[in-house]
Amino acid sequence: MSVDQLTGADVHADRAYVVGMLFAFCPAQVVHTVARLGVADALAGGARTTSQLAVALDVHEPSLKRLLRGATQIGLVKETEPDVYVLTNAGEVLREGVPGSVRNLALTFGGEPTWKSWGRMADSVRTGRSGIELEYDRKPFEWLAEHPEAEAHFNGAMAETTETQNPAVVAACDLSATTTLVDVGGGNGTLIASLLAANPHVTGILYDLPMGLAESAPVLAPVVDRCRAVPGDFFESVPAGHDTYVLKSVLHDWDDESAVRILRSCARAMRPDSELLIIEQVMPSGVTDFADEPFVVMSDLNMMVCTTGKERTREEFAALLAEAGMHLDSITRCEFPISVSVLRATPV
C-alpha cells in the first residue's frame, strides 16, 4: 500500500506506534531512578508511606510521590491504600543482591556513560566513533577506569547477566574432556564458579584485570580449592598450557583489530589440542532472521554507541578466528530464551 492510500485510521495507528517508541525513554528512567535512589531497598521491609520513604531516602517528598505514581503505572510498586506503597514482584529485582537482581543493569543502562552515549547515536553513525568517545573524549574502558562507582556498577551488571544466563550456558559447554580451564576476562568469577560446580573434575583460573577481580573472592569461595584468580591483561598474554579457554561477552566490546589481538593471545597460550569456547550473541546473517533475534540487533547498537565493538555473524566470527590462527568448529545455541551461543574454536 502506498502512502497516499493510507486511511486516517492507518495513519493514527502508525503515529501512535512511533510515538509509543519515542516515549519509551520514560519508563527506562523510572526504572533507573527507583534503583538509583534505593526505593526498592527501602520498601523491602513492607508497606511505607511517601512521607516515610522521603525521610528514609532523604529526597523531596512531592517529587517522590510523582515518581511513585510512575513506578505504579509500570508495575514496580503498588498503592495498597491511599499513599501507601509496596513492592511488586517486578520491583523486587531492583533490590541489591537479591536473586535475579537487575539493579546494576538499571544503574548502568540508565546512567552515565550509557545514557548520554545513546544520545550521540547520530554522531556515531556519522563518524564511526562511539558515543562515549564523542561525549567524554575517552575510550570506553578508560572512562570507566576513571569513574570507580560506574565501573563497579558495570562489573555488577555483567555479573547479573551472567548469573541469569549461567544454567543455559553451563548446559551448552561440554567439559567432559577438560581438566583445566581458564576464564579469560571473567570478571568476578560468576561463570567459572558455575562451570566448576557442574564439573567437579575441572580446576580453573579466573583471569582479568585487578579491578575485574576485585569482587571475586566471595563468588569463588564454594570452589576455592579448585580455582585461583590471576590478574593480567588479555591483550598482552593469557595463562598458557590449559585444556579449555573461555571468552564470555568479551569480543563484542572490541573492534575487529582488538578482537584479533585478544584471540591471538589465547592462541599463543593454547596447546595444539586445546579448545576455545566463545560465549556471545550471534547476529543473524540475513535481515529476514532479525525477528528471531530482536535483542541482538539492539545490543549491536549499544555496542556501537558505548564501545568500539559489535555483535557479529557466524561468518565474521570465523574470519576473526582465522586471522588469529584458529578454526570455528561449531556453534551451539543456548536454550531459549537465553540469546547467547557457545562457539567452539581450535588451533589450525
N, C-alpha and C positions, 0 to 999 in steps of 0.2 A: 504494500500500500504506500502510495506517495504521500508527502506531507500535506498536499492540498486536498487529499481525500480523507484526512482525519476528521472525525466528528468532534464536536465540543466535548463530549464525554471522554473521548480518547485523549484529547489534549489535557483535560483536567486530571485524568488518571496518571498520565505521563509526568505532568508537572508535580503532582503530589508525590510520585515515586522519587523524583530527583530532589525535591525539597526535603523529603524524609532523609535522604542520604546527606544533604548539606547540614542538617541539624544533628547528625549522628555524633558530632563532637560533644554535644551537651551531656548525654549520659556517660560518655567516656570520662569527662571531667568530674562528674558527680562521683563516679566510682573512685577516681584518683583522690578526690578531696576527702571522701569518707575514710579512705585508707590513710592519707597523709595526716589528717587531724586526729586519728585514733578513735573515731566514732565507734567503729565496730568493737574494738577492745573495751571501750568504756561501757558498752551495752552487754558485755559478756556475762555480767552477773545478774542480768534480768532487766525488767522494765525500769525506765527512768524518764523523768520529765525533761522538757527542753531546758528549764532552769537548772536542774541538777547536772545535766550534761554540759551546759555552758560553763558552770563553775568548775567541773572536773577537767574540762579541756581548755579553760581559760580563753574562751572565744566570745564574740559578740552575739548575745542571745537572739536578737531579732533576725540576724543573718543566719544563725544556726537553724532557726525554725524554718527558714526558706530552704536551706539545704536539706533538711529532714523531709520536707514535702517532696523535693525532687527524688530523694532516696526512696521514699514511699512509692512514688509513681513508677520507678523502675524495679521495684521489688526487693530492695536491700533491707528495708526496715518496714515495720507495720505499726500503725497507730491503733492500739488496742482500746483506748478511750481517749477523750479529748486531751491532746498534748502529752500523751504517754506513749513511748515507743519501745519496741522490742526488735531484736534482730530476726530476720528470716533465715532460712537455710542458705540462701544465696549470699546474704550479708555475712554469714559466719565465715566464709572463706576469705574475707578481708581482714580477719584477725591474724595476729602474728603467731606463727609457729603451730597452727592447728593443721591436722591432716587435710591435704588438698588446698592449703593456703595459696592465694594469688596476690597477697599483699605486696610483695616485692615487684611482681609484674605490674600491678596497678601504679606503684610509685615510679617504676622505670618508664612505662609507656605513656603515662600521663604527665610526666615531669621532664625536667631537663636531663639530658640534651635532646631526648627523642621528640618531645612535643614541638620545640622550635624547629627542629630539623625537618619535620614533616611540612612545616610552613614554608620551607625553602624548596619544595619539590620542583616547582617550575624552574628555579635556578639550577637544580641538579640536572634536570633534563637538558637545559641549555648548555651546561658546561661539562657534564660528566663527573663533577665533583660531588662529594657527599654534602648533605645539609650541615653536618657538624663542622666540616672544614670551612664552609662558606659563612656560617654563623659565628664560629668561635676562632677561626684561623688556627685550628689544631687538628691533628689526626684523631680519629675517634678514641682510640685507646690511650693516646696522650692526654686527651681531655679528662677521661675517667681517672687516670693516674693522678691528675691534679685536683680531683674532687673525690676524696675518700668516701664520703657518705653516698654519693651517687654510684661509685664503684661497688660499694657493699650492696646496694640495692640491686645493681645489675647482676652481680655474682649470685645474690639470693634469688633473683628472677630465673636465672639459668638453672639453679638447683631445684626450684619449684617445678619448672618444666620437666626436667629430667626425672624427678620423683614421680610425676604423673605418668610419664612415658615408660618408666622402668620395667613394669611387668611385661609389656609387649616387646620391648627391646631385648630384655633378657631371654625371652622365649625364642626370639629370632636369631640369637647368637649361639651357634653350636660350638661349644668349647670342650667337647669330649676329648679331643686330641691335644688340648692345650695344658701345659703345666705351669708356664709363666706368662704373665700378661702385663702390658704397660698401657695405662690410660693417659694418652698424650693430651695435655690441655684439659685435664679432668676436673679442674675447679676444686670444690670441697669434697669430692670423692663419692657423691651420691650414686653415680653409675657403677664405679668399680666395687663399692661395698655391696651392691645388689648382685653384681656378676659373681663375686667371690662367695656370697652367701648361697647362691644357687649352684655353685660348682666348688665343693669343698676340697677337691684335689688340686685347685689352682692357687698359686701365690701371685701377688701383684705389686706393681709400682704405680703410684699416683704421681704424675709429673706435670708441673705447672710452675708459673712464676710464684715467688713468695707470697704476693698478695692473694693470688688464686687459692693457695693452700692454707690461708690464714684460719679458716673455719673448718678445716678437715678433721682435726683430732676427734671430736665427738662423733662425727659421721663414721669414721673408720674404727671406732672403738670395738664394735662387735667382731671385726675381722683383723684386729691389730696384730695378731700373731702371724698373719699371712700377708700383710700389706704394709708398705712403708711409703711415706711421702718424700719425694725427691724434688728439690727446687731446680729450675732450669728454664731455658728459653728454647722453644722448639724450632726457632729459626736457626739456632746455632748447632744444636745436637739433641739427640734422644738416647736414652739408655739402650745400650747395644746388646744383641745376642739373645733375644727372647722369642718365644713362640708366636705370640699374638700381640698386635698393636691396635689400639682403638683410638679413633678420632671422632668424637661426637660433637656435632654443631660447632665445629671449628672452621672448616674450609669456607663455609658460606659467609664468614665475616671478612674474607680477604679477596682481593683481586686475583686474577689468574697467575700473575707473576709471583705474588706472595704465596699463593696456594701451592704452586710447584715447589717453592723453597721448602715449605713445610713437608710436603710429600718426599722430597729428596732427603731431608733429614731423617725421615722414617726409613727410606730405602737404604741409606747408608748404615743404619742401625740393624736392619733385618738380616737374618741368615737366609740362604737360598730357599730353605723350607719354611720360613716364617710367613705369616699372613697379616694383612692389614684389614681391619673392619672399619669402614667409614659409615657413620650413622648420620644421615642427613635427609632432608626432603629432596625428592627428585621432581624437577619441573617436567610436566608433560611436553612432548616434542611438538604436538600439534594443538592449535587453538581449540579444536573441537573437543579436546580432552580436558580443558580447563574446568568444566563444570564438575568433573570428578575430583578435582584437587583445588577447590577455591582458596584454601588458606595459603597454599604455596605461592600463589600469584601475589597476594597481599604481602606475604613475607618477603618476597623478592623486592617489592617496592620499599619495604622497610630497610632491607639491606642497602638499597640504592641511596636512600637519604641519610641513613645512620652509620653506614660503614663504607668501606671500599669494595664490599663483596657482592654476592649474588646467589640466588638459588640456581642450580644447574640441571641440565638434562642428562640423560644417560650418556649421550654422545660426548657432551662436554666433560663429564667426569672421566670417561675413557681417554679422552685426549690429554687431560691433565696428568693422569696416571702414566700414560705412555711417555710423556715428556720427562717424567720423573723416573722412568725405568721400571714401571710396573704394568701389569695387565689386569683389567677388570674382568674377574671371573664370573661373578653372579650378583644379582640384586634380589634381596628378599624383602617384600613389603611387610611391614609390621601389621599386626592385627588391627582392623578398623575399630575405633575411629582415629587411632594414632596415625599421624600423617607422615611419619618418617620411614625410611627403609634402611636396610643393612647392606652395604656394598662391600663385597669381598674382593680384595686385590692381592696379588702375589708378585714377587720379583720376576722379571723377564729372564 
